[in-house]
């Protein structure tokens, strides 16, 4: 806290100004005032007087100290409203200081002063809005870079603490930021203002962002003169999308995002790749599948290595945004449902729940999922919007097509063509502004837009024509022959032509970069998809007659619901049809139209665009480490659980080979990443696939380096509890191996083992605990490091509790006898001290009934009162006085056990050691046993 009384005094340079008095005729003494005289003068001044005195000083240091002491001055005068206003007015004058360091110092104090004003609003009403906020806003355009940076940090801090009123944000902050981002504004100021707008958007909310910030943000995305501005916009694009919601993202932001992804500056494209997941979470499933997937493929094939590197790092998170409850095996949460909406049949419950989630959440309320916590949140946030809008409802401005490299004009042409051919009743049924209050329209939406119809074969009346189709070997699509799922089937000639056109243009754009292995692999994938699309069109001509009649049985909108172009043709859909998943493209694959390679066919699925999955699987290719990133395998391993959850356990065959390749990678960091997440993957796959595919890899990790083994060890309980009891018992023989480490000084490894053994007690029978876990626990109790021993005491006490409550309790008695023999009578004093610690933990955690403790452990504990080592007696005195005598058993009953304890305490009170006397004589309430015990045990290293 600054003290104005110690500030430097501005003194004149002449002798008179130094305070030298003239010598009187009566005395030759010259009196020179000291610094204490000036201190006393300052003490006589009021807080406002001192503030005025040093604020007008020519010394820069004094004015800086004035800025630092403003909060203290306000606290001194807070009782007087007039003085508070006077201080605030002086802040305004100090803000006009010509010295940048003074202005920067003042701005650093503004958030603290604003908080003080907020806490004292009755005495200082509207202080912040009138006096402080104008200074913050004015400094955003200050000529000095340090002052601008300080004001930006202050503004964000004030918004984060909600110290700025909503009205002030709209009328004072946003207009200034919009003015600073004008075309004629200074380049540096414009860039910083755009960054501030992006950062404040999540704090001010959707309404202000959409009305005031979004239009200028869209303009800045197209700033042709300053690539720094475009780069800032790209880096914060995901945050803006998450704030404004799905509708504004798809109508206003996506065209700008397409332009930024095709920017001629690689730094802008790299920023787009890094925020791709957040943008994807703010769009519907159809846009994600048809538009964003193709856009992401372009980024993965970018000529710049840095862009490809960022794209591959975001590939796994982007794939996770395709997660759907039907494909991943996860269900929606149950909150917010009414009892009358729950049907009797389980499958109908899931279908109705999907439709209900869509009505409750709405496109505008979707929030992006955080991939760092896993794809479960993405699953819940994104699945509700999956079937909410058809792509024909998305209006994409035409100006994006000229700057986008993924041929967005083909998307628009296909959409226009489909809309022209769509029946009138179908168009009205799929508009977002449809009157949802109508029971008929609500029922229609539930029939058309739920995951039950999309992911499962619908329960429809089977007529003769469909039976003939099955007999002829033609598989049915999920909605009969029409596809109401949002994924176009192979029966639409317009979609097939648009697909071929798009693929041809993408191949043509990539051909100049064929020397790049990444681009070459992508061209091969697209060429195969083009061949499959051609075969698809040929089969359409021969099977159109069979498909016409089933389409007439369903509503008119079923066949033409989706008007957007898929990234991949239906020939790339899954060939592994199950009773719950029947895909229209499987006939093409089964006939060998896509590729004769069995390995390639085994990795085809329909949850995410196949091209994305192929790129993800290629991340284990050794050539990727040379052309993209040496850490690419680690990124692949990091995101693999999220990708596995998205694909679902039924598509694990697509990832099995990749997972095995990563598990045997030469880099230990890759294997370490898998070791830390193998328990999560086991939850996703279930017990059968875990036993077949993960257990062998888990066994390999157990014999790996310590850096890899620690990942397995930290989640040992989580993994073993998922295994069958017989398989789980096999690991009892290997637990002993964790005591051996590459570095004997790695004591944290043993401490983690003790923590896991505490959790493993519930998974094994008392006999297994006694035979296999008991020796490890006793070994850890004698460890050289006290932190390991502390956890081991807890382990042994929990083991005593489990074995004592077992039937029969002979294992518990045997364990207690072994503790007495190995520790209570140990020739080393550290062993005897460990015995006291174990007894203390058993008493505190109530691991044994007090009557049993008095019989089995207390007699041996009391004998240590005559121990020759003071440390043992000190710990015994604390245990008896502060732990044992606190139990009701020894307070209420007058038994022989209580008498023995009291006699022992009296003996310890007369001990020759002063510390023993202290802890045996008094019961200090402020003394914590654990803290004292730690200090006592510190000498046992």
Buried (B, 14 or more C-beta within 10 A) or exposed (E): EBEBBEBEBEEEEEEEEEEEEEEEEEEEEEEEEEEEEBEEBBEEBEBBEBBBBBBEBEEEEBBBBBBBBBBEBBBBBBEEBEBBBBBBEBBEEBBEBEEBBBBBBBBBBBBBBBBBBBEBEEBBEEBBBBBBBBBBBBBBBBEBEEBBBBBBBBBBBBBBEEBBBEEBBBEBBBEBBBEBBEEEBEEEBBBBBBBBBBBBBBBBEBEBBBEBBBEBBBBBBBBEEBBBBBBBBBBBBBBBBBBBBBBBBBBBBBBBBBBBBBBEBBBBBBBBBBBBBBBBBBBBBBBBBBBBBBBBBBBBBBEBBBBBBBBBBBBBBBBBBBBBBBBBEBEBEEEEBEEEEEEEEEEBBBBBBBBBBBEEBBBBEBBBBBBEEBBBBBBBBBBBBBBBBBBBBBEBEEEBBEBBBBBBBBBBBBBEBBBEEBEEEBBBBBEBEBEEEEEEBBEBBBBBBBBBBBBBBBEBEEEEBBEEBEEEEBBBBBBBBBBBBBBBBBBBEBBBBBBBBBBBBBBEBBEEBEEBBBBBBBBEBBEBBBBBBBBBBEBBEEBEEBBEBBBEBBBBBBBBBBBBBBBBBBBBBBBBBEEEBBBBBBBBBBEEBBBEEEEBBBBBBBBBBBBBBBBBBBBBBEEBBEBBBEBBBBBBBBBBBBBBBBBBBBBBBBBBBBBEBBBEBEBBEBBBBBBBBBBBBBBBBEEEBBBEBBBEBBEBBBEBBBBBBBBBBBBBBBBBBBBEEEBBBEBBEEBEEBBEBEEEEBBEBBBBBBBBBBBBBEBBEBEBBBEBBBBBBBEBBBBEBBBBBBBBBBBBBBBBBBBBEBEEEEBBBEBBEBBBEBBBEBEEBBBBBBBBBBBBBBBBEEBBEBEBBBEBBBEBBBBBBEBEBBBBBBBBBBBBBBBBBEBEBBEEEEEEBBEBBEEBBEBBBEBEBEBBBBBBBEEEEEBEBEEBBEEBBEEBE
